[in-house]
Structure formats: C-alpha cells, structure tokens
Amino acid sequence: MSAKTLLRSFSISPKIYNLNQRMHNKSFIVDGRVSITGGRNIANEYYGFDREFNFRDRDVLMMGGEARSVQNSFEQFWYSPYSVPVSELVKLRDDIKVHLDVEALKQYACNPEDFYPSVRERINQVPEFYQRLKQQKQLLWLDKVEYLSDFPGKNTDTKGWYGSGHTTDKIRKLIREAQHSVVIHTPYLVTKSRTKKLYKQLIERGVKVSILTNSLASTDNIEAFSGYHRDRERLLNIGIELYEFRPDAAIREQVMMEEIMAEEPEMPVFSLHSKSIVIDDKIAIIGTHNLDPRSDNLNTEAITIIESEDVAKKLKSYMQEEMQPRNAWRISHDFNPDDESSLFKRLRMRLRKLIPKSIL
C-alpha cells in the first residue's frame, strides 16, 4: 500500500449497526503486481517482536494474476463514500504544524535496541531468499487462484445483522461440498445454528472436521471466547475434533526474535490469529475471515482460494503441526484447559455470556 492509506479512515454513522461495522481486510500491494494478504495486521505483536503478547498468523504471497484483483479491491475501498480523509474526522488547531522529523526516525531505526541487526540482515537477504524458494519449487505458478473481497458498506442498507457476504457465502459453499476432510484454524469460533447443522451434516456423511481455535488462556478476545464456550459441548457432541491453542505454544520459538528470547526472563503469551481452511487436501483458503457472526455479517473480509493439492497439503501440514500437543490442547468431554487461566479471567468470560452471540 502507498503511504496514502495512512490518511484515510471509515466514517462513523449514527446508526448502531454501522457503529459495529469495520474494514477487516488486510492487503499489502506493490505496483499492482505483487501482493501479500492474510490475517496479519501491522503491529509488533503480529511479527513476533512484542515482549508480552504475540500472534501466530498466516499470509499468502501472490505475484501477477490475482494480485491485480487485490489492487482492484483496495481501490474499491479507497474511492468508497465510506472512506474519508482523516482531516474530516480530526480537527487540528490552525497553529499546529505537522512536521515529519526524518532524522529522528533515522536515529530510531539505527538504534540496535529498536531495529535488531538480525532484522536488517534478513531484509538484505530477501533477494537470495526468493531465489532459494524458486530453486526449492516453493514458488508455484497456478491457474486456479481466486481473491474474493466483500464490498465496502457490507449489509448497510437492508440485511443488517444477518446479511452474510460474498466471502461467507463462498466459504460455506466450499465446506458444504467437502468429500472427506475439513481442517480449520480460526481465532474466534462462534457458531450459529446454521453452522452447527452444516458440520453435523458433513460428519454424518463421513467428512472429518477438525478445528483449532484459541483457548481462554491464549485468547485476546474474551467476548468471542464466551460465545464459543456456550457451544463447546455441542460441537463435541456433533463429532468435531476440537483443539485449543496453548499460550506457551512451542512454535513461538520459530517466530520470536532470538535477541528478544535471550533478553526476556519469560516468553510472551502466544495467541492464534491465522484464519485458514483446507478442504479435501486440494483446496486451501487463507484470509481474514473468522468463523463468527461478526465476520459473517458486519466486517468486510477477504479470502484467497487456491485450488492446488501441493499448496493444500503443505498448508495442512503447517496447520496440523500447530494442533500437536506441544502447541495445542485436544478438547474432550472430560478435559478442557480453562483452569490454565486465572480465576479473574474465567469470571470475566462468564460475565460476557450476557452478550448476544449474534454480535460477537
């Protein structure tokens, strides 16, 4: 994205419904030819740099082809009536002058405490890294790739809280057509009757459904966890293989900077933030869509659908690694890890059950 994206935001409508809307899309685009999209926001905790709390996330890199679709989606939002200059939302006094101190930024970036030499080294090695990926055949040229985004102002005019969206409808369709397996990673798992019915139908015809979501100990969203907590037993009864991410997941050691791990007496909490689905070992979905009503009806979301056995199997192997005992707990009728959280957090979660699931 260009620097221009920092100067715009979405306006807030007085309607309660619109107060809950947000643009949840994430995309990084270079020259309309290369794009990175997935679940990751831009903050230290999404790159393993935070010393207290970090997210496990996932992206997809696209070059050519569908990268243009990502650019087109960006422009839809950029030129939308819902997008307004920040100057219309924040009024500065006439005597305040906005000045960018380039030298101060340079000094900050040159300080090893702010910008580790190993990070700079990785940046310098990017050309060699992509050459290595190419040699290892990790960069795949594919025909069946689709980038799909909801439109700005999703469900604003008519359907409100229950209007669904392009990304939601596509995900449901693909899952409904599964023949033998569905593997899902979602930070927030808040299921409606319709969703539980879909999973039940799949399992009754022999489709294995496995889902990894956050535990109470790892989640950053107690409200969403309270919605999942209400249905956890029902999901098990349906026959879903259910896993919850550990806050001390071993995989964090692959993400965290070595310097930070050496400096900190305790490792930070890790939370699942990736949104990924693999269907029948041949369809991979990577995007921003959580499996909850907010992503279904309120947020604008974006997903990349890749029809490739190579990609799907590789993605599934990553997802299954994150479901291993060193990274996640297997949930059963006899076991859940809620007690790994403090009593205060458990009480807060139970109080959140007063919130209707439809807005979680």
Number of C-alpha atoms within 10 A of each C-alpha: 14 9 6 9 11 10 10 16 18 20 17 14 12 8 9 9 14 17 12 14 23 19 18 17 23 20 22 17 20 13 11 18 16 18 22 17 25 26 26 23 18 8 11 13 20 20 17 23 19 17 18 13 18 27 28 22 20 19 19 16 13 22 16 12 17 21 23 19 18 28 20 14 19 20 11 14 19 18 11 14 12 15 16 16 15 14 11 10 13 8 8 10 7 6 6 7 8 7 6 8 8 9 9 10 10 10 10 13 14 14 11 12 11 10 12 16 14 13 12 13 10 12 11 11 11 11 10 11 13 13 13 13 12 12 10 9 10 14 16 12 12 11 11 11 18 17 22 19 23 22 19 23 20 23 22 16 8 9 11 14 18 14 15 20 20 17 24 23 11 14 16 12 11 16 21 15 11 19 14 15 17 23 21 21 28 21 30 31 24 26 20 16 7 9 14 16 12 14 20 18 14 24 16 11 10 12 18 19 22 18 18 28 29 28 29 28 23 25 24 20 14 23 24 26 25 26 27 23 20 15 16 21 13 12 17 14 12 17 16 21 16 20 24 27 30 28 26 18 22 16 15 20 13 9 16 19 18 12 13 17 15 10 10 11 8 10 19 22 19 27 28 27 26 25 26 28 26 29 25 19 22 15 24 25 27 24 28 31 28 24 22 24 23 24 23 22 23 28 26 25 28 27 28 24 20 22 20 18 16 15 21 21 18 15 21 21 12 11 20 15 14 23 24 15 15 14 20 24 21 16 19 14 9 5 9 16 16 14 11 14 14 12 11 8 15 18 10 14 20 16 13 17 18 11 13 10 20 16 18 20
